[in-house]
Amino acid sequence: MAPKKTKNRTSSPDRNGIFAGLSVFLVEKGVQNRRLQVWKQKLVQMGASIEERLSKKVTYVLAVDLNSLLQQVDRERLARFKGNVLLYQWLEDSLSSGEKVSEDLYLLKLDSEEDNIADKSLDQRQENEKVSSDSEPVHYKRIKSSDENVESYKAESKRDAESNAVSETPNSHISSDSLPDSLSIASMSVDTPSAHFNDVKVLQPSLSYSPPDLNKNITEIFGKLINIYREALGDDRRSFSYYKVIPVIEKLPFKIESADQVKGLPGIGKSMQDHIQEIVTTGKLSKLEHFETDEKVRTISLFGEVWGIGPATAQKLYEKGHKTLDDLKSEDSLTHSQRIGLKYFDDIKTRIPRDEVQEMELLLQKAGEDILPGVLIVCGGSFRRGKASCGDLDIVITHPDGKSHKGFLSRFVKRLKDMNFLREDLVFSTHSEEGTDSGVDTYFGLCTYPGRELRRRIDFKVYPRDIYAFGLIAWTGNDVLNRRLRLLADSKGYRLDDTGLFPATHGSGGKQSAKASTSLKFRMEKEVFDFLGFPWLEPHERNL
């Protein structure tokens, strides 16, 4: 059932809003009408005025890219324009951060000889940043697996590892139960001037993450081992060791023909090299074949893939004699959420295409705006990191005024259910109005794309504005980055999670124990990175 149409409601402009005093002309070419209407509404609510033509009143022109701009506005007229011509991404990022971000990296300028952007448009920057770790352009089909390329890549990767990585002790343990599923790669090195870090205050969510991925024969096998160790064996530490290696291999600009080519790369020790050598030599891995033929491992791993069933519960279900998902349908001990996870198992396992996530993000932003003008709704997780598909939708929400977020989630969920968008509930807890649990409201459930019945997993987290940056970092991920940031915080005497950065308290013997009750205050993600001394990474660079 399609959502009912509602009349557009335009709230009174905020004279003190972040866009106060701006007179904006929006280039419509290349923009979906629904997104355009949302942008117009946001601009007006936050103090700007919208001009229907490029008049003398206009101070800002926003466009998707230079081609779209020139299709709608005459070049000669643009040359006479004295205001700012920016990419729409500037608007998106300003809305996400709750304040105007620096305009320097979003400028669209006419080149005197060609229709190019002198100051690097978003597309230009993306192309320039798509470099392999050996600083060569990404023309992967033409790159040969020469010893020179291998050594160059390894040298660059070593420098990256030394500058980015925090030492991870062998005994460090990460629990999948303590982290959001979305928190999930070694950073693709980009030679970025320091001015870039000072100017950019928010990530560019639309930049895609497109590694060459020439070694799927290896990464697919490692991916299966991740699930087996985590879901069937409950060995998060070993699962994480494979998890860290996959992005390193994904980004290699050459096909691995020998394990010697990857010796010395981050996370690839002797055991991992042996696995890689076996795969490139035989096309398979005996360890995986052993697990896949072991009935207990195979069954517990399968049960662990059902939403809400952890390794311990999966083990108990196996010990009760259950062998298949059909067997579980008659199990009385399953909770309501586990039964929903079982019923829609195949739906939940289906990846969500990026364009579908974009459409649903727009729908959520429009529905949220109707309830609470000015609300900030951002899809995090692998979508924000630029991946081509997502396992679920991780929606991070706040309001710039720091108080209107209270009670929003209950109204938002009701509206989305009325629209037949939210279908089944898994978890629903509210704390904002009581001031408990850092004032964070949470909803986990299943939704459907308008006009379809295929269930998608969706999570909402509503944060007070003063801790929103921490929520955005945590729910953008990935796991490797979040783990490094936590370890770095620990080394400096702090505890980091999605609700803040807290001074650690000390127990007997001077050892760190719990965290203090009050977090340090940072409004921007970059401020958290800077305080911890970790290099600033945009979302598509967080696939470590």
N, C-alpha and C positions, 0 to 999 in steps of 0.2 A: 504493500500500500504506500503510495507516494505521500510525502509530507504535505500537509495543507499549506497553501500559500498564505502568507501573512502580509499585511500592509507594511510598507517601509516606514519605520519610525526614526525620525532624526531628532536626537536630543539637542538641547541648547549648546552652542559652542562654548568651550572652556577658554575664557580670555587669557588664562594662565597656562593653557595646554602647551605641550611640547612643540606644536606647530603654529603657535600664536603669531599672527602678523604675516604669515606666508600667503602669497597669492599664487595658486598652483594651476598649471595647465597639464592635463593628463593626455598623453598620446595613446589613443585607443588601439592602434594597430598591434596585433600580436598578443592581445590580452583578452582572456575570457571575460564575458560581460559580467558574470557573477562576481568574479574577483575584483573587477573594476568598481562595481557598486560598493563592495566592502571597503575598498581603499578610500573611495570618496567619502563614505560615511565616517570612517575613522579620522580622516583629515579634518573634516568639518567639526567633528566632536572635539578635536584637540586643538581648535583655534584657527585653522587655516580656512581660506576661502577658495572655491573652485571656479576657475574661469573656463568658459566654453570655447574660447579662441585665444590665440596668442596675441594678446593686446599689450599695451604699455603698462597695464597694472601688474602683469605677471612677473613674479620674481623667481619662480621655480618651474622648470619643465621636466617631467618624468617620462621615461620611455623604456621599453624592453631592451632595445639595442639601437644601433645607429641606423640600420636599414629601415626598421619600422619608423623611426623618427623622420627620415628623409622621404618616406612614402607619404607622410601626412603634412609635413612642414617644408616649405621651400628653403633650399640651402642659403640663398641670399638673405632671406629673412632671419634665419638662424645666425648668420654671420653678424647681423646688426643687434642681435639680442644680447643684453648686458647682464642678464641674470644667470642663474645656475641651471645647467642641463645635466640631469643625473639619471642613473639607472634606477628602475623601480626597486631594485634590491636595497637601495638606501632606505626607502620607505619601510620595507619589510623588516630590516634590521633595527631601525629606529623603533618600530612598534614592538618588536620582540624585547628590546632592552628597556623600553619605557622612557627613553630620552633620545634626542637627536644624536646620531653617531657622526663621526667625522666624514666630511664629504669627499675627501681627497681621492679615495680609491674607487669612487663611484662616478667620477666625472666622465661625461661624454663630450668629446671635442671633435670638431671637423679638421681633417688633415687637408692641407692646401693642395696636395696632389692626388690623394686617393680618398675614397670613402672609408677611412680607417679611424680608429680612436687613438688619438695621440697619447692620452693619459690612461690607457688600458681600461677597456670596459670589462665587465664581469667575464664575458666569453674569452677576451684576450688574456686576462689573468689566469683563467682556468687552463687555457692552452699552454701558457708559459709555465704553469705550475705542474703540468702533467709531465714531469721528468722522472726518469728512473733514478735510483739512488746513486748511479754513477754519473749523474748530471748530463746524460745524453738525452736528446729529444726522444719522445715516445713514438718511434717508428718500429714497433716491435717485430714486425714480419721481416724486416731487413736486418735485424740484429742477429749475428751468428754467435754461437757459443764458443768464442775464442778465449784462450787463457788470459788475454789482456783484458777482455770484458769482465771475466770472472774476478780477477785480482782487483780491478778498479772498483767493482761493486762491493767486494768484501772490505776494502779499505774504507770506502764511504760509509758502509753499514757499521763498521767498528767505531768510526767517529760519531755517528748518530747515537749508537748505544752508549758511548761514554758521556755524551752531553745530555741525553734524555733519561736514561735508565737510572732508577734508584736500586741499589743492591737488594736483591730478593733472597733472603736466607733460605737454605734448603728446608728448614722446618716451618717456614711460613705456611699457614693453612688458610685456604679460602673456602667458605661454605656457600654452596649454591642457594641454600635456603635463606642466607642473610643478604642476598643481593637481588635487585630486580633482574628479570630475564633479559632486559634490554641492555644492561651494562655489559657491554661486551667490548689493537692489533699492532710491530715496530713501525714507527712513524715514517711515512714517505718524506724524505728530506727535501725541503724546499729552501733555496737560498734566498731568504727574505731579509731585506734591510731592517735595521732596528726601528726605523721610523714606522714601519708597518705595524709593529707591536704596539707602539704608542698611540697610533691613530685608530686602529680597529678595536671597537669595544664589544662587538658581538659577532657571532659566527655567521658565515654565509651558508644557510641551510640548503640552498638550491644547487650548490656545486656537487657534481657527482663523483663518486669514488669508483674509478675504473682501472683496477690493476690489470696487467697483461694476462695473469693467470694462465701461464703456459704449462703448468705442471699439475693439472687437475688429477692426473693418475695418482699423484701423491696426496694432495690435499683432501680428496674425497675419502681415501682410506683413513687418513688421520681424523677426519670429521666423524667417521663411524666409531673410532676408538674413543673420541671425546664422550660420545653418548653412552658407550658401554661402561667406561670407568665412572662416569658421573651417575648415571641412572641405575645401572645394575650392580656395580661394585661399591658405590658410595665413596670412591677415591677421587675427591675433588682435586687434590694436589697433582696427581698424575694426569687427570683430565686437563688441568690447566696447562701442563707442560706441552701438550699437543696443541692446545688452543693458541698458545703464544707463537708457535712455529708456523702455523698455517698462513698468517698474513705475511710473514717474512718470505715464504716460498711463493705466495701469490704475486708478490711484487718483483720477483726476479725477471729481468728482461731477456732471459735465455732459458732454453729447455735443458733440464738437468739430465746429464748422461752418465755422471759419476758422482758419488758422494764426496769425492775430493773437491768438487767445485763449490760445495757449500760448507766445507770445513772452516770453522772459525766464525760463522755467521751467528747472530744473536739467537740463543736458545737451542742451537744445534750442537749437542755434545756427541760423544762416541756412540751411545745407544741409538740416538736419533739418526746418526749417519748410517749405522748398520741397517736400520729400517729403510732408509731412503735407497741404499744400495740394493737391498733385496727387491724393492718395488721396481726400480729402473731395470734390474736384471731379469726378473721373473714376471713382472706385471702384477704381482700379488704380495701379500704379507702373511706369513704363516701364523703370526700372533692373532690377527683378525680372523683368519679361517678357524683357528681353534675356538675363539670366543663364539663365533657364529654357529659352530656345530655343537657347542655345549648347551644343552637344553635349559639348564638353570640360568646361565648368564643371558641367553637369548630371551627367555620368558621374563625375567626380572627387568631387563632392559626395556622390553616392550611395555610392561606395566608402568614403568617409571616415566614413560612418555605421555601418560594420561594426566591431564591437568589436575593438580592437587594431590597426586600420589608420589610420595618421595621414596627413596631407596629402602628405608626401613619398612614402610607399608607394603611396597612391592615384594619384599622378601617374605613378609608374613602371608601375603596372598598366595605366593608360590608354595609355601609350606602347607597351606590349606588344601593344596591339590589343584589349584587353578592353573591352566596352561594357555588359555587363549582369552582374547577380549570378550568373546561371547560368554565364556565361563563367568566373567566378572559381573555380568548383568544380573545374575541371581545372588550375588554377594550382599548380605544384609548389612554388613559393617561399613559400606561405602557412605560417605557423607553426601549431602545434596550437591555440593560443588563438584565432588568427584564423579557423581553420576552424570552431571552435565558434561564434564570433561570426557567421559566415556561415550556418551551419546553423540557428541559432535567431534569425536577423535579425528576423523579424516578431514573435516572442515578446518579444524584448528591447525593441523599439520600442513595445510596448503599455504604456500607463500603468497603474499599480497603484492601485486605489481605496484611499482612506484606511482604510476599515474592514478591508480585507484586510491592510494593513500592521500595523494594531493587533493583529489576531489572530496574525500571525506574530511580532510582538514578544513577545507573551505566551508563545508556544510556545518562543521562544529563551530567555526569562527562566527558564521552568520547566526546560528542558533544562540550562541553565547552572547553575541552583541545585542540580540533582541531582548535578552533577559537583563544583562548588565553592560551598558555602554562603556567602552574603554577596556573591557576585560582582555587580557593577553592569553591567547591559546596557541601553544606551539607543540607540534608533533616532534618528539625527540627520537631516541633510539637509532636504529640503523637508517631510518628515513632521514633524520637530520644529518647523519654522517654520509649521506649521499648514495647509499646502496640502491641497487636496481630493484630490489624486492625486500619485503619485511616479513618477519614472523608474526608480529602483532603491532598494534598502535600504542605508543606511549605518549600520552597527552599531559603536558605540564602547563599549569594554569596559575595566574595571579592577577592582581589588579594594581595599577600604579599608585593608587591612593593609600594602600596599605591596610585598608579596613573593609572595603566593599566585597572582598572575597569571602567574608564570613557568611555562611549559609548559602553560598552560591551553588555548591555542588548538588544539594538536594533539589533545588529548582531546575538545574541544568539536566539532571538525570530524568526528572519528570517530563521535561519538555522533549527530550530525546526519545523517551518511551512513547509519548503521545504521537511522535512522528514515525513510530515503528522502526526507529534506528537501533535503539538498545533493546535486546530481546531476552537475555537471561542474565541474572545477577550471580556473581561468584563471591565477591567481597564488597562490603559497603560500611565504612566507618567515618564518622565525622567528629572533629575535635576543635574546629576553628572557633565555634561559639563558646565552648567551654574553656578554651585555652589550654587543653591537655595535649600531650604528644606533640609538642612544638606548634600546635595549631594547624596541623596538616590534615586535610581531608582526603580520603582514598576511596576509589571505586574500581573494582575489576569486574569485567563482564564480557558478554558476547554481543556483537553488533552485526548488522547486515547492510551492505551497500544498497542504496535505494533501488527497488525493483528486483532485488535478488534475495535468495534464501540462504546462500552460503554464509555460514557463521565465521566471523573474524574476532580474534581476541583483542580487547581494548582495555587500557588502564588509564584512569584519570588520577592525577595528583595535584591538589590545590594547595599552594604555598602562600604564606604571608610574604609581602613584597621584600621584606628585609632578609629573608633566607632563600628567595627565589633562585638566586645565582647558584646556590649549592644543589638545589633540586634539578636545575637545568643541566649542570655538569654530570650529576649522578645518572640521570635518566637519558642523557645523550650517549654516555659511555665512551669507549667500550670498556669491557672488564679489565683489560690489561692496563689501560690508562688509569682507571679508577683505583686499581690496586696499587699502582705506582704512586699516585697522589696520596693515598692513605698511608703508605709506608713512609713517604717523605714527611707527611704531617707528624707521624709517630716519632720520626728521628728528630723533629724540632720541638717535641713536647706537646703535641696537640692530638686531638681525635677528630677525624674528618668523616662525615657521613652526609646524607642528602638533606639534613636539617641544619647543618652548620659546621663551623670549625671551632672546636672547644679546647681550651687549655686543659691538659690532662692533670688529674689530681694524683697525688702520690700516696701509696699505702706504706705498709711496714717495710723497712729495708730500703726505702727510697725508690721502690719500683713504681712505674706508672700503673694505675689501676683504672678507676672510672674516669668519666669526663665531667668537667664543670657544668653547671646548669645553664650558663649563659654563653652564647656563641659570639665570636667576633663578627662584626657587621661589614659586609661587602655587597654592593649593589650590582656589580658586574662580574661576569665569569673571569674576565682578564685580571681583575684585582685579586682573585683567589690564586690564580696561577702565579702572578707576580709575588704575592706574599710568600708563597711556598718556594719561590725560586725555580719554578718549572717553566720551560719555554712555552710561549703562547701557541696554541694549536687551534685552527679553525675546525669546524665539524668534520669536513671531509679528510682532515689530517689526523683525526682521532681514531682511525681504524688501525690501531697499533698491533 
